[in-house]
Amino acid sequence: MGGTAGGTADRAADGTAGGTADGTSPAERFIDAAVGLLERVRKEEAGSISAAGTLIADAFTGGGRVFAFGAGHSSLPAQDVVYRAGGLAVLNLLPVPGAVGVDVVPATLGSALERVEGLASAVLETSPARAGDVLVVISLSGRNALPVEMASRARELGLKVIGVTSVAYASATSPRNPSGTFLRDHCDVVVDSKIAVGDAELTADGAGAPFAPASTVVAGAIMQAVVASAVGALAARGVTPPLLRSGNVDGGHEWNARVMAEHADRIFYLR
């Protein structure tokens, strides 16, 4: 993921790195920055989050399925809503071997795969995804071939696409894919994470570069907000949302087994 180098200088009163003149530590300033970004998302993206939740609710009530994809660190918010206590059982991860997560060795291979043309199409065309489903594509920059092709090909196949991305990259960077477009150009709904180019909230004397990325925090919150919106939309329609419970509460495993059995045709992480 990448993100904001909007930057607040962290300096102690004597000018050394560590805190600011008012005594605020780097840790505190990072949390303040993350909270500020979340407040912007809450204020400015409420309509988009609601629309994304409606797309998921529409797909569920219409017999469709829901998938989430992200590459590298952008996979973390996607993984966070799959098989999650308090979440929808029917959310599935759409994996791209070597690109989802940072466990591939060398780690730089994941970055290289994001620029491979045709990979997203091959994954989609051999996946369970079909027309009428919803795909959430998470990419901070939205400029590389993999997320852009994932979104554009998904729409060609008849899926609805939700994009979670930083719109700032579309005006501050150039596309890094053959279409010359960004993720935001291939989505039915776009949720802007508000992360500025560079994904580093803080600076400090002696640090050498901006640090403290907030993109994972914000994108994770956006994904949970979208799921919450979908749950609310389903409940408002009189449809019982297929929610999972924690396996660490009494009866949780039994509850989950029942929910997953009822919706087995839309759950692919059990196969």
VOPAGU-2260 file (C-alpha; in pm, 1 decimal, decimal comma):
REM VOPAGU-2260
SITE   aa  ch    i         X         Y         Z
SITE  MET   A    0       0,0       0,0       0,0
SITE  GLY   A    1     169,9     344,2       7,6
SITE  GLY   A    2      33,7     667,5     141,4
SITE  THR   A    3      63,5    1010,4     287,5
SITE  ALA   A    4     376,1    1212,4     337,4
SITE  GLY   A    5     168,4    1508,8     434,6
SITE  GLY   A    6     392,9    1516,2     730,4
SITE  THR   A    7     404,2    1654,9    1080,1
SITE  ALA   A    8     756,9    1717,9    1206,3
SITE  ASP   A    9     829,9    1528,0    1526,9
SITE  ARG   A   10    1088,2    1725,6    1723,0
SITE  ALA   A   11    1152,2    1773,0    2089,9
SITE  ALA   A   12    1174,8    2124,3    2234,1
SITE  ASP   A   13    1550,7    2117,0    2181,0
SITE  GLY   A   14    1508,4    2023,0    1815,6
SITE  THR   A   15    1599,4    1656,7    1852,0
SITE  ALA   A   16    1388,0    1378,2    1706,8
SITE  GLY   A   17    1134,9    1209,0    1928,9
SITE  GLY   A   18     865,7    1450,1    2035,2
SITE  THR   A   19     732,0    1795,1    1953,3
SITE  ALA   A   20     762,9    2124,8    2133,5
SITE  ASP   A   21     435,2    2052,2    2313,1
SITE  GLY   A   22     568,1    1716,2    2432,0
SITE  THR   A   23     360,6    1502,3    2196,8
SITE  SER   A   24     537,1    1177,7    2111,3
SITE  PRO   A   25     562,9    1030,1    1760,0
SITE  ALA   A   26     324,9     753,2    1864,0
SITE  GLU   A   27      65,3    1004,2    1977,7
SITE  ARG   A   28     104,4    1211,7    1663,9
SITE  PHE   A   29      58,4     903,8    1446,1
SITE  ILE   A   30    -263,2     813,0    1624,9
SITE  ASP   A   31    -382,8    1172,0    1587,9
SITE  ALA   A   32    -306,4    1158,9    1215,2
SITE  ALA   A   33    -489,9     828,1    1173,2
SITE  VAL   A   34    -789,8     957,3    1363,4
SITE  GLY   A   35    -792,7    1267,8    1144,4
SITE  LEU   A   36    -796,7    1055,5     829,8
SITE  LEU   A   37   -1077,2     839,2     966,3
SITE  GLU   A   38   -1277,6    1150,7    1049,4
SITE  ARG   A   39   -1235,7    1269,3     689,5
SITE  VAL   A   40   -1349,8     932,6     557,8
SITE  ARG   A   41   -1649,7     937,7     788,6
SITE  LYS   A   42   -1749,2    1286,0     676,7
SITE  GLU   A   43   -1663,6    1274,3     305,9
SITE  GLU   A   44   -1712,7     908,4     209,6
SITE  ALA   A   45   -2032,2     818,0     396,0
SITE  GLY   A   46   -2233,2     809,1      74,0
SITE  SER   A   47   -1981,9     588,7    -105,1
SITE  ILE   A   48   -1956,6     349,5     189,1
SITE  SER   A   49   -2334,8     322,5     201,8
SITE  ALA   A   50   -2348,9     260,0    -173,5
SITE  ALA   A   51   -2084,1     -10,3    -142,7
SITE  GLY   A   52   -2280,5    -178,5     134,3
SITE  THR   A   53   -2592,9    -164,8     -80,2
SITE  LEU   A   54   -2411,6    -336,7    -368,4
SITE  ILE   A   55   -2313,0    -621,6    -138,1
SITE  ALA   A   56   -2664,7    -649,2       4,8
SITE  ASP   A   57   -2809,7    -648,7    -347,9
SITE  ALA   A   58   -2573,5    -925,0    -454,5
SITE  PHE   A   59   -2658,9   -1139,2    -154,5
SITE  THR   A   60   -3034,0   -1104,8    -191,6
SITE  GLY   A   61   -3001,1   -1170,2    -565,0
SITE  GLY   A   62   -2811,1   -1494,7    -520,0
SITE  GLY   A   63   -2467,4   -1347,5    -590,2
SITE  ARG   A   64   -2140,3   -1388,9    -406,9
SITE  VAL   A   65   -1886,2   -1141,1    -270,5
SITE  PHE   A   66   -1507,8   -1139,6    -314,5
SITE  ALA   A   67   -1229,8    -910,8    -192,8
SITE  PHE   A   68    -884,8    -862,9    -343,4
SITE  GLY   A   69    -574,5    -667,2    -256,6
SITE  ALA   A   70    -206,2    -716,4    -334,4
SITE  GLY   A   71      79,0    -686,7     -86,9
SITE  HIS   A   72     -16,7    -480,4     216,5
SITE  SER   A   73    -343,7    -394,2      44,3
SITE  SER   A   74    -438,7    -757,6      97,1
SITE  LEU   A   75    -453,9    -706,5     472,8
SITE  PRO   A   76    -784,9    -513,2     475,7
SITE  ALA   A   77    -926,5    -772,0     233,7
SITE  GLN   A   78    -823,1   -1060,3     456,4
SITE  ASP   A   79    -960,1    -880,6     760,9
SITE  VAL   A   80   -1321,6    -924,5     649,5
SITE  VAL   A   81   -1293,9   -1293,0     553,3
SITE  TYR   A   82   -1399,4   -1560,8     806,6
SITE  ARG   A   83   -1421,0   -1290,0    1068,9
SITE  ALA   A   84   -1616,1   -1288,3    1394,1
SITE  GLY   A   85   -1885,8   -1024,5    1362,3
SITE  GLY   A   86   -1854,7   -1027,9     985,0
SITE  LEU   A   87   -2045,5   -1172,2     692,8
SITE  ALA   A   88   -1975,9   -1540,4     634,7
SITE  VAL   A   89   -2014,3   -1499,0     258,4
SITE  LEU   A   90   -1714,1   -1268,8     206,8
SITE  ASN   A   91   -1438,1   -1451,4      21,4
SITE  LEU   A   92   -1076,1   -1365,6     -50,4
SITE  LEU   A   93    -984,2   -1372,6    -418,7
SITE  PRO   A   94    -621,0   -1486,3    -405,1
SITE  VAL   A   95    -348,0   -1424,6    -659,5
SITE  PRO   A   96     -60,7   -1664,7    -584,3
SITE  GLY   A   97     245,1   -1470,9    -472,5
SITE  ALA   A   98      68,5   -1136,2    -463,4
SITE  VAL   A   99    -172,8   -1163,9    -171,7
SITE  GLY   A  100      24,8   -1100,6     145,1
SITE  VAL   A  101     393,2   -1052,0     214,8
SITE  ASP   A  102     484,1   -1413,5     289,4
SITE  VAL   A  103     622,8   -1476,7     -61,0
SITE  VAL   A  104    1002,8   -1496,0     -81,1
SITE  PRO   A  105    1156,4   -1273,4    -193,0
SITE  ALA   A  106     901,9   -1015,7     -79,5
SITE  THR   A  107     984,3    -805,1    -384,8
SITE  LEU   A  108     824,3   -1072,3    -605,0
SITE  GLY   A  109     483,3    -953,3    -489,7
SITE  SER   A  110     558,7    -603,0    -612,6
SITE  ALA   A  111     677,0    -740,0    -945,4
SITE  LEU   A  112     361,3    -946,6    -990,1
SITE  GLU   A  113     148,6    -633,1    -951,9
SITE  ARG   A  114     288,7    -517,4   -1285,6
SITE  VAL   A  115     231,4    -839,8   -1479,6
SITE  GLU   A  116     -23,0    -798,8   -1758,6
SITE  GLY   A  117    -280,9   -1074,8   -1798,8
SITE  LEU   A  118    -241,9   -1214,7   -1447,1
SITE  ALA   A  119    -565,6   -1067,2   -1315,1
SITE  SER   A  120    -763,8   -1196,5   -1612,7
SITE  ALA   A  121    -622,1   -1545,8   -1568,5
SITE  VAL   A  122    -714,4   -1544,3   -1199,0
SITE  LEU   A  123   -1067,8   -1416,3   -1256,8
SITE  GLU   A  124   -1143,4   -1651,7   -1542,8
SITE  THR   A  125   -1044,4   -1955,6   -1334,6
SITE  SER   A  126   -1208,9   -1834,8   -1012,0
SITE  PRO   A  127   -1564,6   -1898,6    -888,7
SITE  ALA   A  128   -1655,2   -1534,5    -962,1
SITE  ARG   A  129   -1938,8   -1485,1   -1209,4
SITE  ALA   A  130   -2180,8   -1224,5   -1337,8
SITE  GLY   A  131   -2393,3   -1080,9   -1059,5
SITE  ASP   A  132   -2120,3   -1111,7    -796,3
SITE  VAL   A  133   -1941,3    -823,7    -624,6
SITE  LEU   A  134   -1564,5    -776,4    -613,9
SITE  VAL   A  135   -1393,5    -532,5    -379,8
SITE  VAL   A  136   -1051,9    -427,3    -511,2
SITE  ILE   A  137    -818,2    -257,6    -263,7
SITE  SER   A  138    -517,1     -69,6    -396,2
SITE  LEU   A  139    -370,0     240,5    -240,9
SITE  SER   A  140    -221,4     384,3    -559,4
SITE  GLY   A  141    -457,8     212,6    -802,4
SITE  ARG   A  142    -197,3     251,2   -1075,0
SITE  ASN   A  143     -48,0     -95,6   -1127,0
SITE  ALA   A  144    -161,8    -351,0   -1383,8
SITE  LEU   A  145    -292,0    -611,1   -1138,5
SITE  PRO   A  146    -561,5    -410,3    -953,9
SITE  VAL   A  147    -659,0    -208,2   -1262,2
SITE  GLU   A  148    -698,1    -517,5   -1478,6
SITE  MET   A  149    -872,8    -699,4   -1194,0
SITE  ALA   A  150   -1139,2    -430,0   -1178,8
SITE  SER   A  151   -1178,9    -377,2   -1553,1
SITE  ARG   A  152   -1195,2    -748,8   -1635,7
SITE  ALA   A  153   -1437,9    -813,4   -1351,1
SITE  ARG   A  154   -1679,5    -558,9   -1493,9
SITE  GLU   A  155   -1644,1    -715,1   -1838,9
SITE  LEU   A  156   -1746,5   -1045,0   -1680,2
SITE  GLY   A  157   -2056,4    -884,9   -1528,4
SITE  LEU   A  158   -1941,9    -826,9   -1170,9
SITE  LYS   A  159   -2001,2    -509,4    -975,1
SITE  VAL   A  160   -1675,5    -355,8    -852,9
SITE  ILE   A  161   -1607,8    -157,3    -538,1
SITE  GLY   A  162   -1271,6      19,5    -530,6
SITE  VAL   A  163   -1094,2     123,8    -211,9
SITE  THR   A  164    -811,0     352,0    -319,4
SITE  SER   A  165    -646,7     690,6    -274,0
SITE  VAL   A  166    -783,2     923,0    -538,0
SITE  ALA   A  167    -485,2    1154,5    -479,4
SITE  TYR   A  168    -259,3     918,2    -674,0
SITE  ALA   A  169    -461,0     972,2    -991,2
SITE  SER   A  170    -359,8    1338,0    -999,2
SITE  ALA   A  171      -7,2    1309,2    -858,3
SITE  THR   A  172     129,0     998,3   -1034,8
SITE  SER   A  173     109,9     837,3   -1377,0
SITE  PRO   A  174     -62,2     503,8   -1450,3
SITE  ARG   A  175     165,0     201,7   -1450,1
SITE  ASN   A  176     -44,8     -23,1   -1672,1
SITE  PRO   A  177    -116,6     -51,2   -2047,1
SITE  SER   A  178    -463,3     103,7   -2025,9
SITE  GLY   A  179    -328,4     433,9   -1895,2
SITE  THR   A  180    -603,3     439,4   -1631,4
SITE  PHE   A  181    -640,4     403,9   -1255,8
SITE  LEU   A  182    -846,8     168,4   -1042,3
SITE  ARG   A  183   -1099,7     443,3    -979,0
SITE  ASP   A  184   -1181,4     446,2   -1352,5
SITE  HIS   A  185   -1315,6      89,0   -1345,4
SITE  CYS   A  186   -1541,7      82,4   -1040,7
SITE  ASP   A  187   -1914,6     104,6    -979,2
SITE  VAL   A  188   -1839,5     259,2    -640,3
SITE  VAL   A  189   -1514,5     423,3    -526,3
SITE  VAL   A  190   -1428,8     482,2    -161,3
SITE  ASP   A  191   -1142,6     730,5    -128,1
SITE  SER   A  192    -909,1     649,2     160,4
SITE  LYS   A  193    -778,4    1009,3     166,0
SITE  ILE   A  194    -418,7     886,7     194,2
SITE  ALA   A  195    -177,1    1125,6      26,6
SITE  VAL   A  196      99,9    1007,5    -203,4
SITE  GLY   A  197     381,0     839,7     -12,3
SITE  ASP   A  198     191,2     683,0     280,7
SITE  ALA   A  199     393,2     824,9     569,0
SITE  GLU   A  200     233,1    1053,0     824,2
SITE  LEU   A  201     534,6    1174,8    1018,3
SITE  THR   A  202     881,2    1324,6     977,5
SITE  ALA   A  203    1159,6    1367,9    1230,1
SITE  ASP   A  204    1508,4    1517,5    1231,0
SITE  GLY   A  205    1755,4    1238,3    1170,3
SITE  ALA   A  206    1499,2     990,5    1040,5
SITE  GLY   A  207    1605,1    1043,9     680,7
SITE  ALA   A  208    1259,2     983,8     532,9
SITE  PRO   A  209     891,3    1018,0     624,1
SITE  PHE   A  210     753,4     729,3     830,9
SITE  ALA   A  211     441,8     587,2    1000,8
SITE  PRO   A  212     203,1     473,1     721,4
SITE  ALA   A  213    -170,0     488,3     793,8
SITE  SER   A  214    -313,9     329,4     481,4
SITE  THR   A  215    -375,9     -12,6     639,0
SITE  VAL   A  216    -553,8     140,8     937,2
SITE  VAL   A  217    -780,9     349,5     715,1
SITE  ALA   A  218    -850,0      83,9     450,6
SITE  GLY   A  219    -925,5    -169,9     723,5
SITE  ALA   A  220   -1175,5      67,0     881,5
SITE  ILE   A  221   -1333,5     133,7     541,1
SITE  MET   A  222   -1378,8    -238,2     478,3
SITE  GLN   A  223   -1540,7    -291,6     815,8
SITE  ALA   A  224   -1765,2      10,7     757,2
SITE  VAL   A  225   -1872,6    -127,6     419,7
SITE  VAL   A  226   -1954,1    -463,6     576,7
SITE  ALA   A  227   -2146,5    -289,6     855,5
SITE  SER   A  228   -2341,4     -96,3     593,9
SITE  ALA   A  229   -2424,4    -419,3     409,8
SITE  VAL   A  230   -2541,3    -584,2     732,2
SITE  GLY   A  231   -2762,4    -285,2     809,4
SITE  ALA   A  232   -2907,1    -287,3     458,0
SITE  LEU   A  233   -2992,1    -656,9     478,0
SITE  ALA   A  234   -3152,1    -623,3     820,8
SITE  ALA   A  235   -3357,7    -326,7     700,5
SITE  ARG   A  236   -3495,5    -546,4     420,4
SITE  GLY   A  237   -3598,8    -815,7     663,9
SITE  VAL   A  238   -3315,5   -1044,0     548,2
SITE  THR   A  239   -3114,2   -1210,3     823,3
SITE  PRO   A  240   -2744,9   -1135,6     754,4
SITE  PRO   A  241   -2523,0   -1447,3     756,8
SITE  LEU   A  242   -2305,7   -1329,0    1043,8
SITE  LEU   A  243   -2026,6   -1522,8    1210,6
SITE  ARG   A  244   -1966,6   -1522,3    1583,8
SITE  SER   A  245   -1645,9   -1552,7    1778,6
SITE  GLY   A  246   -1529,9   -1907,3    1832,8
SITE  ASN   A  247   -1418,2   -1794,5    2178,0
SITE  VAL   A  248   -1771,0   -1744,4    2310,3
SITE  ASP   A  249   -1987,6   -2032,7    2420,6
SITE  GLY   A  250   -2181,4   -2171,1    2127,5
SITE  GLY   A  251   -1978,1   -1976,1    1873,6
SITE  HIS   A  252   -1849,5   -2277,3    1680,0
SITE  GLU   A  253   -2195,1   -2431,5    1662,9
SITE  TRP   A  254   -2343,5   -2103,7    1541,2
SITE  ASN   A  255   -2079,1   -2067,4    1272,6
SITE  ALA   A  256   -2117,3   -2427,2    1155,3
SITE  ARG   A  257   -2489,8   -2368,5    1103,8
SITE  VAL   A  258   -2441,7   -2038,2     918,9
SITE  MET   A  259   -2171,6   -2178,5     694,3
SITE  ALA   A  260   -2377,3   -2487,4     615,0
SITE  GLU   A  261   -2675,0   -2271,4     519,8
SITE  HIS   A  262   -2464,7   -2061,2     282,3
SITE  ALA   A  263   -2209,8   -2319,6     168,9
SITE  ASP   A  264   -2274,3   -2244,6    -198,7
SITE  ARG   A  265   -2136,8   -1891,5    -150,4
SITE  ILE   A  266   -1841,0   -1971,3      74,7
SITE  PHE   A  267   -1517,9   -2070,1     -98,0
SITE  TYR   A  268   -1264,6   -2054,4     186,3
SITE  LEU   A  269   -1389,2   -2392,9     313,8
SITE  ARG   A  270   -1309,7   -2579,9      -8,9
